[in-house]
């Protein structure tokens, strides 16, 4: 997350950014890639932006193609697109409303890259692969994709019978949540009183997944997302982030 410290001029910035048409100053910073409108308005209000040599503190003050805009005494530059993967730990949420007394996922993002946002949401009890980017178009591709596979590693209480696996594979109708049918179900390991499965879903129906196991009377010990499309969690440690490869970035565009 861009931490507001003034460390905005770094390797993640590209060419000087100039508005192509008249717009408010807060909107201009948003278009340049410095975060949501609330974040960029805050940058302006804090007095860190100069326009034509004068400090501007009104996010609605107008700028245009002829304006010289400086942020932290350096010419405003566009933020380069960044694509990352985070291994989201337990009791971490993507937005504050998803859990009280929980850390925010953005606290694990590099602080020197403006505009980073989690793609989609994960509840506090789920862990694993969370994609992160400051590229709005790429984020929208992910959130709008209806058939993108999400693979989860799930450990549940008790041993699943062959009949229960058949029921899960065939699909189940859940009260108030509708029908639920995974793409695939694979038992990875059966141990003393527990079963580990890989379950592939589309549309990220984690609520339905949890409800299904509750209906089948199997308590979930952990639920970890290990793959989105062709992007895998791998051995990334909880709380760590890594850059996505160009192949992984393009795979989302290809799949969607």
Phi, psi and omega in degrees: 000144175290117194271001178076012185278349182098355180275062187259344182263099186214189185294347181271006178253146183252231183283157174307138184255128181235130178298139178275346178208171180291137178198167177292153184296318178298320177295322180298316178295324177296316179295329179285350174103019185267020173118190179292168180299323178298320180293313184289326174298321178295323177299316180294312183300330181287355177083022183267358185245134175244139176235120181054040175087357181242138177292132178243131180243005178256112181299340182269357178297138190276141173228161182209191183303333181268002184278141172259109186252128179239138175241125182053042176067016176231145183304136181299129178239153178289146177276128179286147180294136180232137181229125186221165173238136176241137169271097185290124179285174175293149178060036173237135183238163182272330177226148185303328184289349182277354179176131177277151180057031177246149172288155176266143180303325183296342177292344180262356180281152173303132186282349184262009180247111181291150167081005181293136179220147174291144178266110185081192183225151173227139180286169186293337182274344180267145179235175172107208193294120173231124179274146187224135179202160171251012181259107187299317182297317179294319177300317180294324176304315182293312185289334181270348184288119183272336185248016179286128183282137173238121181255134183238141169261122186234133173246125183236160178284139176085170178262132178278129178282163177300324179295319180294320177298319178298318179297316179297315181295324182284337182104153183219144178266121185256130179305130177071349181245353177081195184282149180222122180218111179288160176290318179203156178225130180222124175282121181272320185199141171242126181232191183299101175073011181218155177228135177251130182231154164253125181235128179256127180237163164243159180068007175058046186279068183288323178302315180295323179298314179297316181296323180300313181291328174297317179298323180275003177065042175237115179288137177272124176273319172206154179221114185234128175278126185245352180202141168232115185059237178262007182263124184248149178293319181063221184258022178297128183286151178305131180088350180270155176236156174217155174286142173282148176284162178299326178294318179295318179299313182291331181299326178292316178298320181292318183289331185262000000 
